[in-house]
Structure formats: C-alpha cells, structure tokens
Amino acid sequence: MFLLDENVDSRLFKFLKSQKIDVKSTPKTLSDKKIAEICLKENRILVTNDEDFQEYSVDEIHSVIWLKIPQNKPEDLIKCFEQLLSECKIFKGKFIILEEFSWREFPLPQKL
C-alpha cells in the first residue's frame, strides 16, 4: 500500500509495520522517476518529504503523501499519519499534504 521515500523517518515505517500495513522503503539510489514508476506499477502510495513529486501526473504515479511535519517530531508524524489513515479512505490519484494535525488533498493533474 505505501512506499516510503528514503527521506522519511524510519519510525513511521516501524509504526506502519506494527499495524500490519503493507509498506516498503525505497533504496537510496533510486531516481524520482523510478520511484514513481514503482508506485504506479505496484499501486503504492508514495510517502515523501520531497516536494518534487507534486509535478507528477496521475499517469505517472499512483498517489503521493507529502509530509510537511518536522522529522525531529516522530510522535507527531505518527499521530498525524494515524489520523490521515482514519479519515481518508481513497488515496488513488491524489496528492495529499500532511501537516501537523491537518491534511489537504488535491487531485493529481492529468498529463498534458
């Protein structure tokens, strides 16, 4: 279900695993393009701190959760991610911005 970018705190990975949620991490050497291809092929939601993924279209990536929570606050990150999981039921084709105790979603753009 989720693919965590290399820049995401590993405690989120451990939390998701503890909840029996399907989660993988990206190897450090993958390009953004390759990460997007994996997400699309495997129907995975990319979780990242990298704003570059907002440029991808619905034809290039499954969906994205952009973390705007400081990585030095892992408890807040996990709490906010838990809230997102309980409130958001459909991720496909969305670009979600997760901030401290709030989130916003936008449709991924169509390829021009």
N, C-alpha and C positions, 0 to 999 in steps of 0.2 A: 504494500500500500504506500509506504513512504520511502524516499531516498534522501538521506541526509548528506548535504554537501560537507566537504572536508572542514569548512569553517564553523560548523555547528558544534556547540559544546557536547561532549560525549555523554554527559549525564542525561541529556534528552534521549539519546539512543538507548541508554540503560533503562530509563523510565518506560519508554515505549515497549521494549522487550519484556519488561516486568508485567506489562498489561496484556501480554500475548498479542501484540500488534505486529504485523509483518513490516519489518524495517530493515533497510540496508544502508551502508555508508559508501560514499564514493571514494575510490582510490585517489591519492593526492595528485597523480599525474594526468588525470582526465581533463580535457578541454571542456568548456561550457557547452559547445556543440555536441560533444559525445554524451555528456550528462543529459542533455535534452533528449537526445535520441533514445537513451536507455529508458528515460521516463515515459516517452511515447510508446515505445515497444512493449514495456512491461506494465503499462498503466499505473505508473507510480507518481506520487505527489512529491515534487522536489521541495525540500525544506532547506533554506539558504539564508545567509546574511548578505548575499551578493545582489545588488540592485540591477546588475546587467540582465538578469533573467526577465525583467519586465518588458524587454524588447522582443521576446519570442512570441510567435503567434500560436493559435490553437492547433495549427497544422504541424507545429514544430516541437511542442511539449504538452504533456498531459495536463498538468496544473502546477502552480507554484505557491508556496507559502514563504513570504519574505519576512524574516524575523527582524523586528526593529526594537528588540529588547536587549539591553546590555548583556554581553556574555559573562560578565562578572556577577550576574544575578541569576544563577541557575534555578533557584527556588521559584523565582517569579516566572522564569521561562517555562518551567514545567507546569506551574499553576495556570498560566495563561494558555498554554497548549492544551491542557486538560479542558479548560473552558471552551476553547475552539472546537474540540472534538465533541463535546456535549451539545453544542449549539449548531454547528454546521454539518449538514448531512450529505451534501453533494459538493464534491471538490472538482470534478471533471470540468475542464475548460475555464477554470477560474484562476485569477491572480489575487491572492489574499495577503493583506498586510497585517501582520500580528504585532500589535504594540502592547505596552504594559496595560493589561486589563481591558483591552478593547481590540476589535479587529474590523477590517473593512474588506469587502470583496468587490472585484471587478471582473467582467468577462475578459478572457484573453482575446486580443484582436484577431481578426481574420487576416490571412495572408493576402497581400495586395497583388 
